[in-house]
Amino acid sequence: MKTAGEVVLITGAGGGIGQALAREAKARGAKALVLSDLAGPGLEAIAAETGGLALAGDLRDAGFITRLVADAEERAGPIGILCCNAGTAAGWVEAGVITSPDDALWSLAWEVNVLSHVRLSRAVLPGMIARGRGHLLQTISAAGLLTAPGAATYSATKHAALGLAESIAIAHGGDGIGVTALCPQGVDTAMLADVKDEATRADGVMSAAEVARLGFDGVEAGQFLVTPHQRVRRYMAKKASDYEAWITAMQGYTARNRG
């Protein structure tokens, strides 16, 4: 699906990959940008830079998501491309029991990394299906494919987000709906600074601009899985070919990094 001429809604647009997605969509000729994030200078700045419509709110609030989509379509037109980009790495464990983050952190990760995708797609898919066209660009993570050491909250919810993306692609591909799962490793964003695990940086840190470019390349090519870090495909193949050996290797990696 071409970006040119489409209304593009981007969540998590106030920084990092979200801002880069906004710039990339504008460069590709999007008809209008609707940009959402928690209220703050980052959201206002990218809206001013790109001419986008800023609609601030908390994606943990199901009512806000309903209002966001309704306001976006009333003010900008039918959404052609939905970029579910907001995410959180809350709950990273550097030492101790991997499931130690409390229920509030698990709930935060679930609400932002998974349920926001569910609620946003629930809001936009009926209209897209009625029009026979639309695309969802889901920013997930290589952790949804491979698992990040020290990050049960992050990895578990990113696996769930990938499963949701696959489900939508399988169920609604025949309705004219495309889905692209964007699964990078380390990206030069504020979120990366909060992540201590070096596995995230092991294959290099990419710029948000490059990741956004590859994401929209995937949208326009009708590609489901986009892995900006090329080694991720090799890791996936190794994991699939011998799951036991993969777990053993990751246990060894974790032990070495604990010193």
RAWO-V783657 format. One record per pair of residues at least 24 apart in sequence whose ideal C-beta (glycine too) atoms are under 10 Angstrom apart, sorted by the first residue. I is the first residue (numbers start at 1). GAP is how many residues later the second one is. Records with the same first field share a line. If there is no record, write none. Layout:
I=GAP, GAP
This chain:
1=79, 80, 132, 133, 134, 136, 175, 176, 177, 179, 218, 219, 220, 221
2=26, 27, 28, 78, 79, 133, 214, 217, 218
3=24, 25, 26, 27, 28, 77, 78, 132, 134, 213, 216, 217
4=24, 25, 26, 27, 216
5=24, 25, 26, 27, 75
6=24, 25, 26, 27, 71, 72, 73, 74, 75, 127, 128, 129, 213
7=24, 25, 26, 27, 46, 65, 66, 68, 69, 70, 71, 72, 73, 74, 75
8=24, 25, 26, 27, 44, 64, 68, 71, 72, 73, 74, 75, 127, 129, 208, 211
9=24, 25, 26, 27, 43, 44, 46, 59, 60, 63, 64, 67, 70, 71, 72, 73, 74, 75, 76, 111, 114, 115
10=24, 25, 26, 27, 36, 40, 42, 71, 72, 73, 74, 75, 76, 127, 129, 202
11=24, 25, 26, 44, 46, 48, 54, 57, 71, 72, 73, 74, 75, 76, 101, 105, 106, 109, 128
12=24, 25, 26, 30, 31, 47, 71, 72, 73, 74, 75, 76, 100, 104, 127, 179
13=24, 29, 30, 33, 34, 37, 39, 41, 42, 43, 70, 72, 73
14=24, 25, 26, 27, 28, 29, 30, 31, 32, 33, 40, 42, 72, 176
15=25, 26, 27, 28, 30, 31, 174, 175, 176, 193
16=26, 69, 71, 123, 171, 172, 173, 174, 175, 176, 192, 195, 196
17=66, 68, 69, 70, 122, 165, 167, 170, 171, 172, 174, 189, 190, 191, 192, 194, 195, 198
18=24, 25, 28, 65, 67, 68, 69, 121, 171, 190, 194
19=24, 26, 27, 30, 31, 66, 170, 189, 190, 193
20=26, 65, 167, 168, 169, 187, 188, 189, 190, 191, 192, 193, 195, 196
21=25, 60, 62, 64, 116, 118, 161, 187, 188, 190, 191, 192, 194, 195
22=24, 25, 27, 28, 29, 30, 61, 63, 190
23=26, 27, 185, 186, 189, 190
24=26, 59, 184, 185, 186, 187, 188, 189, 190, 191, 192, 193, 195
25=25, 27, 56, 58, 112, 187, 190, 191, 194
26=24, 25, 26
27=185, 186, 189
28=185, 188, 189, 191, 192
30=46, 50, 51, 186
31=45, 46, 49
32=40, 43, 44, 45, 47, 48
33=39, 43, 48, 50
34=34, 35, 37, 38, 39, 41, 42, 43, 45, 48, 49
35=37, 48
36=28, 29, 32, 33, 35, 36, 47, 49, 50, 84
37=48, 49
38=48
42=148
52=24
58=28, 53, 54, 58
59=25, 27, 28, 29, 52, 53, 54, 56, 57, 58, 60, 61
60=26, 28, 47, 48, 50, 51, 52, 55, 56, 59
61=50, 55, 58
62=49, 53, 54, 56, 57, 60, 61
63=56
64=52, 55
65=50, 51, 53, 54, 55, 57, 58, 59
66=53, 54, 56, 57
67=56
68=51, 52, 55
69=50, 51, 53, 54, 55, 58
70=53
72=51, 52
73=50, 51, 54
78=46, 49, 50, 52, 53, 55, 56
79=41, 44, 45, 48, 49, 52, 55, 56, 57
80=44, 47, 48, 51, 53, 54, 55
81=43, 47, 53, 54, 55, 56, 97, 99, 135, 138, 139
82=35, 38, 39, 41, 42, 43, 46, 52, 53, 54, 55, 56, 97
83=37, 52, 53, 54, 55, 56, 97, 99, 129, 132, 133, 136
84=29, 30, 32, 33, 34, 35, 36, 37, 40, 52, 53, 54, 55, 56, 77, 80, 81, 98
85=31, 32, 52, 53, 54, 55, 97, 127, 130
86=26, 27, 30, 31, 34, 53
87=25, 26, 29, 30, 52, 53, 54, 67, 70, 71, 74, 102, 104
88=24, 25, 65, 66, 69, 103, 106
89=24, 52, 54, 59, 62, 64, 65, 69, 102, 103, 105, 106, 108, 111
90=61, 63, 64, 67, 104
91=59, 60, 61, 62, 63, 65, 66
92=56, 57, 58, 59, 60, 61, 62, 102, 103, 104, 105, 108
93=56, 57, 58, 59, 60, 61, 103, 104
94=56, 102, 103, 164
95=55, 163
97=55
98=51, 52, 53, 54, 55, 57, 156
99=53, 54, 57
100=52, 53
101=50, 51, 52, 53
105=48
106=46, 47, 50, 51
107=46
108=45, 49
109=42, 43, 44, 45, 46, 47, 48, 49, 51
110=43, 46, 47, 50
111=46
112=45, 49
113=26, 27, 28, 31, 40, 41, 43, 44, 45, 46, 47, 48
114=42, 43, 44, 45, 46, 47, 48, 49, 50
115=42, 45, 46, 49
116=45
117=40, 43, 44, 47, 48, 51
118=42, 43, 46, 50
121=43, 44, 46, 47, 51, 56, 58
124=53
125=43, 46, 47, 50, 52
128=44, 47, 48, 49, 50
129=43, 45, 46, 47, 48
130=45, 46
131=44, 45, 46
132=43, 44, 45
133=42, 43, 44, 45
134=38, 41, 42, 43, 44, 45
135=41, 42, 43, 44, 45, 81, 83, 84, 85, 87
136=28, 29, 32, 33, 36, 41, 42, 43, 44, 45, 83
137=28, 41, 42, 43, 44, 45, 75, 78, 79, 81, 82, 89
138=24, 26, 27, 30, 31, 41, 42, 43, 44, 45, 77
139=41, 42, 43, 44, 45, 48, 72, 73, 76, 87
140=24, 25, 40, 41, 42, 43, 44, 85, 86
141=40, 41, 42, 43, 44, 46, 50, 59
142=41, 42, 43, 44, 57, 58, 61, 85, 86, 87, 89, 90, 93, 94
143=40, 41, 42, 52, 54, 56, 57
144=37, 39
145=36, 38, 40, 80, 82, 87, 88, 90, 91, 94
146=37, 39, 53, 86, 89, 90, 92, 93, 100, 104
147=52, 92, 99, 100, 103
148=37, 47, 49, 51, 52, 102
149=48, 49, 50, 51, 101, 102, 104, 105, 108, 109
150=45, 46, 47, 48, 49, 50, 104, 107, 108
151=44, 45, 46, 48, 49
154=37, 41, 43, 46
158=25
162=63
165=59, 60
166=58, 59
169=55, 56
170=54
173=49, 51
178=40, 41, 42, 43, 44, 45, 46
179=39, 40, 43, 44, 45, 46
180=34, 35, 36, 37, 38, 39, 40, 41, 42, 43, 44, 45, 46
181=34, 37, 42, 43, 44, 45, 46
182=29, 30, 32, 33, 34, 36, 37, 43, 44, 45, 46
183=28, 32, 42, 43, 44, 45, 46, 49, 53
184=24, 26, 27, 30, 31, 42, 43, 44, 45, 48
185=26, 42, 43, 44, 46, 47, 50
186=42, 43
187=24, 25, 41, 42
196=61
197=57, 60
198=55, 59
199=51, 54, 55, 58
202=27, 29, 51
203=25, 26, 27, 28, 29, 32
204=24, 25, 26, 27
205=24
